[in-house]
Amino acid sequence: MKEIVGKTVKQGEVIGTAQDLTIKYPGITNHIHFEITLKGTQIDPSRFLKKEESCKS
């Protein structure tokens, strides 16, 4: 997916795809990285995520 700076997203909208990082970076833990910025201030995105069990492959 192409990065679009400044786009507003709606709840449930797909914003990216996670890939297996261990292929390129052995030993790394798979994870995603995203940021939320409101009026120039970064906000802790964990406030907007549901707490669920880790994905199991």
Secondary structure, 3 states (H helix, E strand, C coil): CCCCCCCCCCCCCCCCCCCCHHHCCCCCCCCCCCCEEECCEEECHHHHCCCCCCCCC
